[in-house]
């Protein structure tokens, strides 16, 4: 492939990212059509349920595009969903070459779209900027292949690893720029999770306020129903439903009160507490493809211990508290077994550092 191929695919990836707020649980996809190395059509998947990138790029170009090349960031779909298969539109256009960044990990597709195109004599090149395309759709890829949501753990802490003082006060450890960035994270995840301690101490709304984007589903873990039943997270809005995981041993009366408020209450019998892996499978079955975990310390530790996190993001303020609540409460690991991160990045966000990475795993 040529430098021009790379240039056009890079542009297609930038188009794909424009849909990041509205496409879930679908992937972000961008498409560019060129003729004689000039762009004649472009498009991206704008919103879940709406036309896909390839169809948007083809609009107004007619059905005689022999000699044209389609650059698309994800393998064209070959199944009927909310829209017809994109492979049909491509075949109708008579495009003779398709360049694809990555195969679709959805088991229903996963090469089927490529085969349909190749069987009709279209030249298909796969793998251009595959790593960048994979990162763009990391949430979709996990959920499409496992039916388990992608998990991002976000913590705001001091340089010495404190998320609050000894009284539980955390407002505000990090600056305004970091808090705005957190709202951007919320807008790009299907659901947001906190524990009872956060609800009791902060009485948060857990919505998106400082940026554009849809409100996530609010997920609460409260084993003993310790939080006030009139907490803000239980004031259910149509665009921000609440799911509560709690022990089956709790008062039926309290559970019924929350259910009447519109809260979806899911009970569990496990005497050892909530099984995080079970909970994630349950959320996946409800169509939640990505989950942002925001705290507190007990919740962070549960996710760390269960090895359930796909990406860690720490907002670190360059200050020292000396004593306070640790980010993680677990016993931790031996030096040789400590959790290490790869694909790390460090970015200055206002007065804070945003440090992130994905866990190093044996698989």
Buried (B, 14 or more C-beta within 10 A) or exposed (E): EEEEBBBBBBBBBBBBEBBBBBBBBBBBBBBBBBBEEEBBBBBBBBEEEBBBBBBBBBEEBEEEBEEBBBBBBBBBBBBEEEBBBBBBBBBEBBBBBBBBBBBBBBEEBBEBBBEBBEEEEBEBBBEBBBEBBBEBBBBBBBBBEEBBBBBBBBBBBBEEBBBBBEEBEBEEBBBEBBBBBBBBBBBBBBBBBBBBBBBBBBEBBBBBEBBEBBBBBBBBBBBEBEBEEEBBBBEBEEEBBBBBBBBEEBEEEEBEBBEEBEBBBBEBEEEEEBBBEEBBBBBBEBBBBBBBBBBBBBBBBBBBBBEBBBBBBBBBBEBEBEEBBBBBBBEBEEEEEEBEBEEEEEEEBBEBBBBBBBBEEEE
